């Protein structure tokens, strides 16, 4: 069976990992330049900056066991109840797939079923043919933006899923002594969290932070470009703080569909008549736990 998976975030990569034991013809399509989704790592020379999820604190036994297996394979390391990446958190997704089966920088915009075979088309009008099964793992709005014939009831249910956005500033410097005034920054009501990323890796010649905005702030500004948001965000700081921030290289990032606020009351979707499946972090629970359970259950149901 020839399978296409759209989305190389955690759901898509874990789905691939569970299916590749049974099927050896799987292609995974990703619109970005690499795997990870919100398990994202930016590389600066030989340094890692985890600018999405920077660590995992499991809420369920299933995710804890999963992380312990990653630790056994030296992908993450445990510190109390939290797991930290050893060489970039996106290595979790890299570990799960064979890169030869990954098609990067490819946004699938259209999918049609003809004679029980799926034909995919990307935004540059490249065609990918003859898939027996299509599995979608991307955020709901991206599914609804695709040209694809979905069952009416499913489409109505998907439209009910809501998301929170996340905006972040990635800051880095080769000056290891350059520090952010973290306590002062937290006085800004638009800041949710600040991660001293370089501390996680014990770098001695590199300083990096990731400043995450609140969901409320990101939701209000997510129709703007990330550069425009960065300008507005930085305007909220006093002159002294701005001068400190200017000493860093600053890279803005926006996830418009970062966190599922609502979920569907089902573990996954699978329609054998249409040879179509969907899984992700908006099924049954929320976020990483849901992504793990949904992708594994869908893989078990594929025959």
C-alpha positions in Angstrom: 0.0 0.0 0.0 1.3 3.5 -1.0 0.6 6.0 1.7 0.9 9.8 1.8 1.1 11.7 5.1 0.7 15.5 5.1 2.5 17.2 7.9 5.9 16.4 9.6 5.2 17.6 13.0 5.0 15.2 16.0 1.7 13.7 14.9 2.8 13.0 11.3 6.3 11.7 12.3 4.9 9.4 15.0 2.2 8.2 12.6 4.9 7.4 10.0 7.0 5.6 12.7 4.1 3.4 13.6 3.2 2.6 10.0 6.6 2.0 8.6 6.8 -1.4 10.3 3.9 -2.6 8.2 4.2 -0.5 5.0 7.4 0.4 3.2 6.0 2.9 0.7 5.2 6.1 2.7 5.8 9.7 1.7 5.6 12.5 4.2 5.0 16.0 2.9 6.0 19.1 4.9 5.5 22.7 3.9 8.5 23.9 6.0 12.1 23.3 5.5 12.3 20.6 8.1 10.4 18.4 10.5 9.2 19.3 14.0 6.3 21.6 13.8 6.1 23.1 17.3 9.0 20.8 18.3 11.2 23.3 16.4 14.9 24.0 16.6 16.8 26.8 15.0 20.4 26.2 14.2 23.0 28.9 14.6 26.3 27.4 13.5 26.7 24.5 15.9 24.3 25.9 18.5 20.7 24.8 19.0 17.8 27.1 19.9 14.5 25.4 20.7 12.0 28.1 19.9 8.8 26.1 20.2 8.5 23.5 22.9 11.7 23.5 24.8 11.1 20.6 27.1 8.4 18.0 27.8 6.7 17.4 31.1 4.4 14.4 30.6 0.9 14.5 32.0 0.1 10.9 31.2 1.9 7.6 31.7 1.8 7.0 27.9 3.8 10.1 27.2 6.2 9.5 30.1 7.0 6.0 28.7 7.4 7.5 25.3 9.9 10.0 26.6 11.8 7.3 28.5 12.2 5.4 25.3 13.5 8.6 23.7 15.9 9.0 26.6 17.1 5.4 26.1 17.9 6.4 22.5 19.8 9.5 23.7 17.3 11.9 22.0 16.3 13.5 25.3 17.6 13.4 28.9 15.5 13.3 32.1 15.7 15.9 34.8 13.2 15.1 37.6 9.8 14.8 35.8 10.9 16.8 32.7 12.6 15.7 29.6 15.1 18.0 27.8 16.5 17.6 24.3 20.2 16.6 23.9 20.8 18.1 20.5 17.7 20.0 19.5 14.1 19.1 20.3 13.3 18.6 16.6 15.5 15.5 16.8 12.5 13.8 18.3 10.8 14.0 14.9 14.0 13.3 13.0 14.5 10.1 15.0 11.0 8.9 14.1 11.3 9.0 10.3 13.6 8.1 7.4 14.6 11.3 5.7 14.5 9.7 2.3 10.7 9.5 2.6 10.4 13.3 3.5 9.4 15.8 0.9 10.2 19.3 2.4 9.2 22.8 1.3 6.1 21.3 -0.2 2.6 22.6 0.7 -0.1 20.3 -0.6 -3.0 22.5 -1.7 -5.3 20.0 -3.4 -6.1 16.3 -3.0 -8.6 14.4 -5.2 -9.7 10.8 -5.1 -9.9 9.1 -8.5 -10.5 5.4 -9.1 -9.6 4.8 -5.4 -6.3 6.5 -5.7 -5.3 9.9 -4.3 -3.7 12.5 -6.5 -2.0 15.4 -4.7 -1.1 18.8 -6.0 1.2 21.3 -4.3 1.0 25.1 -4.4 3.5 25.1 -7.3 1.2 22.7 -9.3 3.5 19.7 -9.0 1.5 16.5 -9.0 2.0 13.4 -6.8 0.0 10.3 -7.9 -1.3 6.9 -7.0 -1.6 7.0 -3.2 -3.8 4.3 -1.7 -4.3 6.1 1.5 -4.1 9.8 2.5 -3.4 10.8 6.1 -3.7 14.4 7.3 -1.9 15.6 10.4 -1.9 19.4 9.9 -3.9 21.9 11.9 -7.6 22.1 11.1 -7.6 25.5 9.3 -5.0 24.2 6.9 -7.1 21.1 6.2 -10.2 23.3 5.5 -8.1 25.6 3.2 -7.2 22.6 1.1 -9.2 21.7 -2.0 -10.4 18.3 -0.8 -13.8 16.7 -0.7 -14.5 15.9 3.0 -17.7 14.3 4.4 -20.1 17.1 5.4 -20.4 16.0 9.0 -16.6 15.9 9.4 -16.2 19.3 7.8 -18.8 20.8 10.2 -17.0 19.2 13.2 -13.6 20.3 12.1 -14.9 23.9 11.8 -15.7 23.9 15.5 -12.0 23.4 16.5 -10.5 26.7 17.8 -6.9 27.7 18.2 -4.7 30.0 20.2 -1.7 31.6 18.5 1.8 32.0 19.8 4.3 34.7 19.1 7.9 34.5 20.2 11.1 36.4 19.9 14.3 34.3 19.5 17.4 36.2 20.9 21.0 35.1 20.6 24.5 36.4 21.0 28.0 35.1 21.0 28.6 37.1 24.1 27.9 34.6 26.9 27.9 37.4 29.5 25.0 39.2 27.8 21.9 38.6 30.0 18.3 39.6 29.8 16.7 41.4 32.8 14.2 38.6 33.1 12.4 39.8 36.3 11.9 43.2 34.7 10.6 41.7 31.4 8.0 39.7 33.3 6.5 43.0 34.3 5.3 43.3 30.7 1.7 41.8 30.8 2.1 40.5 27.2 4.9 38.1 28.2 3.9 34.6 29.1 7.2 32.8 29.4 10.9 33.4 29.0 13.2 30.4 28.3 17.0 30.8 28.8 17.7 28.3 26.0 21.5 28.4 26.2 21.3 27.3 29.9 19.6 24.0 28.8 22.6 23.2 26.7 25.2 24.6 29.1 26.8 26.7 26.4 29.9 28.6 27.5 30.3 30.9 24.4 26.7 31.6 23.5 23.7 33.3 25.0 20.1 32.6 23.8 16.6 33.2 25.1 13.1 32.7 23.7 10.5 35.2 24.8 6.9 33.8 24.4 4.0 36.2 24.3 0.7 35.4 26.0 -1.9 33.7 23.9 -4.2 36.7 24.3 -1.6 39.0 22.8 -0.8 36.6 19.9 -4.5 36.1 19.1 -5.0 39.8 18.8 -2.2 40.4 16.4 -2.0 37.2 14.4 -3.2 38.7 11.2 0.0 40.8 11.0 3.3 39.6 9.7 5.8 38.3 12.3 8.0 41.4 11.5 5.1 43.8 12.2 4.3 42.0 15.4 7.9 42.1 16.6 7.9 45.9 16.0 4.7 46.3 18.0 5.9 43.9 20.7 9.3 45.7 21.2 7.6 49.1 21.4 6.1 48.0 24.7 9.5 48.0 26.5 11.2 51.0 28.1 14.3 52.5 26.5 16.7 50.8 28.8 15.3 47.4 28.0 15.3 48.1 24.3 19.0 49.0 24.4 19.7 45.6 26.0 17.6 43.7 23.5 19.4 45.5 20.6 22.6 43.8 21.6 21.1 40.4 20.6 20.3 39.1 17.2 16.4 39.0 17.2 14.3 36.6 15.2 10.5 36.8 15.4 8.3 33.7 15.0 4.6 33.3 14.8 2.5 30.1 15.1 -1.0 31.1 14.1 -2.3 27.7 15.0 -0.2 26.9 18.0 -2.6 25.4 20.6 -5.9 23.7 20.1 -8.4 25.3 22.5 -11.1 22.8 21.7 -11.0 19.2 20.7 -13.1 16.6 18.8 -14.8 13.9 20.9 -13.1 11.1 19.0 -9.5 9.8 19.0 -9.0 10.1 15.2 -10.9 10.0 11.9 -10.7 7.2 9.4 -13.0 6.7 6.4 -12.2 3.4 4.6 -14.4 4.2 1.7 -12.5 7.3 0.9 -9.1 5.9 2.1 -8.7 9.0 4.2 -7.5 9.5 7.8 -6.9 12.4 10.1 -5.1 12.6 13.5 -3.6 15.4 15.6 -3.5 17.3 18.8 -7.2 18.3 18.5 -8.6 14.8 19.0 -10.0 13.7 22.4 -7.5 15.6 24.6 -5.2 18.4 23.7 -1.7 19.1 22.4 1.2 16.6 22.8 -0.7 13.9 24.7 -3.5 14.0 22.2 -1.0 14.0 19.3 0.6 10.8 20.6 -2.6 8.9 21.3 -4.3 10.0 18.1 -1.4 9.1 15.8 -0.9 5.7 17.5 -4.6 4.7 17.4 -4.9 5.8 13.8 -1.9 3.7 12.8 -3.4 0.7 14.6 -6.6 1.1 12.6 -5.0 1.3 9.2 -5.3 -2.0 7.4 
